[in-house]
Amino acid sequence: MSVCLALLVIVGLGVTTTAEATTGATSGEVAAKATTLSPFTIAKRAGGTAVWRVVISGTASGRPFRRVALLALAPTQTRVTTNGVNPLDVCLVSGTPSVRPETGAIHFSSNSACYGYRSRLDMGYVQVSGSTVKFAPDSRLSATHVNNHTASYGITACIYYPVSGLGSFTFFSNGVVRGSVRYSGFAGFGCGWSTYIASVAGNRIQ
């Protein structure tokens, strides 16, 4: 994944407007009428990385949010790992939690390359089944702080790192993606645990 794409994924995404939220909702209705499509086919046709603009809607530590995010599907970024080679890599990014804490801001990706890191660290387990990609974080790597989310605003906000859970994304032939994210994150002494639960829906833009 190029550094340019990594910067595109990180910059300029936040809370949705009413129009953006409507777009995310209707994409789910459109997806229901379309056929599913293999992520391998998408990656092959893209000749690299495919990107969707999505709306994520849910709760972080019980606090509701509705945000714009980018979801990217990329060829395997790392072939030397401690948790198995991923068949593809997937990135879900909204905002920059560790720099600008906001409710629901999230970095939840299978490889650090999603954020422009040259180390290309494999962050967990990716499984492809039919038209669906699933990502489960490797708890042993939570301390790297590569993936994270925030549940509130301001400099006192806790930054949570995913320890367990799952992101699941299903792709459709008309460019729609639908899915969900649910995981538990830990922020250390004084902050404790946070549960992140959200639905994901949107349309391909690249």
DOLUM-24163 format. One record per residue: residue in three letters; x, z, y of N, C-alpha, C in turn. Coordinates in steps of 0.02 Angstrom, whole numbers, plus 50000, padded with zeros to 5 digits. Layout:
N
ALAXZYXZYXZY...
This chain:
206
MET500425000049941500005000050000500445000050062SER500314995750110500734995150168500645001150214VAL501165002350254501125007650303500585006150354CYS500494999650371499974997750419499294999750394LEU499164998550330498515000550302498455008050302ALA498995011550285498965018850285498775021550353LEU499055018550405498885020750473498165018950489LEU497935013250467497235011250477496775016350445VAL496945018650386496535023350350496505030050386ILE497055032150416497095038850446496785039150516VAL496865033950556496695034350627495975032250641GLY495655035850687495045033550717494405034650678LEU494385039350633493775040650595493545047850605GLY492895048650617492655055350628491915055850614VAL491575059850653490855060950643490475054650660THR489955053050622489585046850631489095047350689THR488925041450714488355040950759487735039950718THR487145039850750486525038650714486525031850681ALA486775026750717486795019950689487245019650628GLU487815022950632488285022950575487985026350515ALA487635031750527487315035450472486785031250439THR486425027350479485905022950451486215017550407THR486785014750430487125009650391487325012450323GLY487605018450322487805021450259487225022550212ALA486645024450239486065025850197485785019450167THR485745014150207485445007950182485895004550131SER486545005850133486995002750085486825004950014GLY486595011150007486385013649942485785009849916GLU485315008149961484725004449941484914997349920VAL485384994349957485614987649940485964987549873ALA486374992749860486764993149798486304993249738ALA485734996449745485274997149688485014990349664LYS485044985249708484794978649691485354973849670ALA485974976149670486544971949654486834973649586THR487224968949558487564970249495488224973949510THR488454977749461489084981349470489674976649458LEU490264978749480490854974549475491454978749457SER491864976249411492454979849389492954980749445PRO493214986849454493734987949504494364983749492PHE494514982249429495084977949414494964970849443THR494354968449437494184961849465494244961949540ILE494014967349572494064967949644494794967749667ALA495204971749634495914972149652496264965349642LYS496094961949588496404955449574496204950349627ARG495574950049644495334945349694495604946849763ALA495704953349777495954955449843496694953649851GLY497054953049795497764951649798498154957449829GLY497864963349826498184969249857497674974749864THR497584977149925497134982849937496464980649965ALA495924983249937495254982149962495014988449998VAL494644987650053494444993350094493694993150108TRP493374999050104492674999850120492595004850177ARG492135003450222491945008250273491335011950247VAL491385018450240490855022350208490625028050253VAL490045030750236489805036950265489825042250211ILE490135047950226490145053550180489695058950209SER489245061550169488755066350192488715072150143GLY488785078250167488755083950121488895090450156THR489235094950119489405101450146490125103350129ALA490445106950173491105109750162491065117250177SER491175121350127491065128550133490345130050155GLY489885125850132489185126850149488975124050217ARG489445121550256489295118850322489145111350316PRO488575109050341488385101950334488805097350379PHE488915091350356489265086250396489025079350376ARG489145074550419489025067550406489555063650445ARG489995060150409490585057250439490705050150415VAL491075046350457491335039850437491995040950401ALA492125036950349492755037250313492955030250291LEU493575029550269493795023450236493955025050163LEU493735020650120493895021050049494295014850031ALA494875015850001495315010249983495455010249908LEU495485004249881495655003249811496274998949808ALA496805001449776497454998049778497754997449708PRO498214992649699498584992349636498974998749625THR499165000149564499545006149547500165006749591GLN500235012549624500785013649671501395016949640THR501295020749585501845024449554501815023849478ARG502375021949447502385021149375502825026349340VAL503125030849379503505036449351503155042749375THR502775046049330502375051749350502425057349298THR502155063149316502115068649269501415069449241ASN500945065249263500255065849240499955059249217GLY500385054449199500145048049173500075042849228VAL500195036649210500155031149258499425029449272ASN499245029149336498565027549355498435020049348PRO497865017949321497715010749314497625007349381LEU497385011149430497305009049500497395015349542ASP497475014449607497475020349651496895019849700VAL496615025649717496035025949761496155030949817CYS495945029249877496055033449935495395034549972LEU495255040849989494675042450031494925046550089VAL494825044050150495105047250209494605047350267SER494515053150297494125053750358494465058750403GLY494725056450459495065060850505495745063050480THR496035067950513496685070850494496605078450493PRO496395081150436496225088350432496775093050456SER497395091750437497935096350454498155095950527VAL497965090550561498145089650631497555091050677ARG496965088550657496365089350697495795091850652PRO495765098350641495245100950596494545099550620GLU494115097050575493415095850589493025097250525THR492395098850531491995100150471491925093750430GLY492155093950368492115088150324492685083250328ALA493155084250374493755079950376494115080450309ILE494345074750282494605074950214495155069750202HIS495655071650164496135067250132496075068650057PHE495825063850019495715064849947495895058349912SER496525057849891496795051549866497245052649806SER497315047449766497705047949704498455046849714ASN498655044849775499365043749787499525045049860SER500105048149873500305049649942500425043349983ALA500505037549950500585031249986499985029750031CYS499415032550014498815031650055498915033950126TYR499385038550137499505041350203500175039050231GLY500485034150200501105031450225501735034950201TYR501675039650154502265043050127502675038250084ARG503315037950095503745033650055503855036449985SER503735042849976503845045949910503355043349858ARG502775040849878502265038149832502145042949774LEU501955048949791501845054149741501155053349709ASP501135053249643500515052749605500165059549609MET499555059749637499225066149652498725068349599GLY498635064449546498145066549496497985061249445TYR497375061449420497175057349364496635052349384VAL496765045949372496275040749387496025037649321GLN495375037049316495075033949257494595028449280VAL494645022549249494185017049264493745015949204SER493085016149215492605015049162492065010249188GLY492085004149163491604999149187491714997649260SER491224999149302491264997849374491435004149414THR491605009549379491705015949413492435018349408VAL492685020749464493345023849468493255031249479LYS493595035449439493565042649448494265045349461PHE494305050049508494935053249524494865060849520ALA495305063949481495325071249476496005073649499PRO496045078149548496695080549572497065084549521ASP497725083949522498165087849479498295094549514SER498055100049486498125106549518498845108549529ARG499305105949488500005107649495500305104949560LEU499965100049590500225096749650499855098849713SER499405103549708499035105649767499495108649821ALA500025111749799500495114949846500895109949888THR500855103449870501195098449910500825097349976HIS500185099349979499775098850039499645091650060VAL499735086950014499595079850030498855078750039ASN498445081149992497725080749998497455087250027ASN496935086850068496665092750100495995091350133HIS495655096650153495055095950194494975102150238THR494565101450289494395107050332493635107850335ALA493425114050346492705115550347492465117750416SER492915117950465492735119950533493215116750583TYR493085118050647493475115150701493985120250728GLY494505117550762494945121850801495575123950765ILE496025127050804496685128850779496665134450728THR496115138150725496055143550677495745141350610ALA495575134950605495265132350545495735132750485CYS495465134650428495855134750367495915127650339ILE496485126150309496595119650277496615120650202TYR496135117650168496055118650096496355112850056TYR496675114650001497005109649959496655109349891PRO496455103349869496045102849807496415105249745VAL496075109449707496355112149645495995109349584SER495345108649590494955105749534494365101949562GLY494105097249523493525093449545493585086149529LEU493155082049560493125074949542492835070849599GLY493135064949609492845059749652492645053949607SER492045051349616491805045849574491505040449618PHE491725034149609491515028649652491335022549610THR490725019949621490485014049584490435008149631PHE490695002449608490754996449650490254991049629PHE489994987449680489484982449668489714975549692SER489414970349663489624963449676489494961249748ASN489044964549783488894962749853489314966549904GLY489834969949881490294973349926490114980549941VAL489584983049909489374990049920489744994649872VAL489875000649895490135005949851489695012149860ARG489575015649806489215021949808489585026949764GLY489565033249784489905038249743489795045349768SER490235049649745490185056749763490865060049756VAL490935065549792491535069649788491325076949782ARG491615080449734491475087549726492105090949701TYR492365095649739492955099249716493015106049749SER493455110149720493615116749748494315116549777GLY494375119049838495025119149871495225126249890PHE495875127549892496135134249907496585133849968ALA496535138850012496925138850074497375144950081GLY497455148650027497905154350029497585160750054PHE497995165850059497765172550079497455172250149GLY496885175450156496545175650221496015170250229CYS496065165050188495575159650191495185158850126GLY495535159450071495205159150006494995152149986TRP494405151549956494175145349925493645141849967SER493595135349958493075131349990492825126049941THR492175125049939491895119649898491695113849942TYR491915107949922491775101749959491305097549916ILE490715096049941490215092049904489945086649950ALA489995080349929489755074949972489555068749933SER489085065049960488925058349935489305053249976VAL489425047449947489815042149979489435035549973ALA489365031850028489035025350024489265021050082GLY489405014650068489625010250122489745003150098ASN490064999250142490154992050131490884990050140ARG491074984850104491774982550107491914979150173ILE492504980750202492704977650265493354973750259GLN493694974450202494334970750193494454969350119
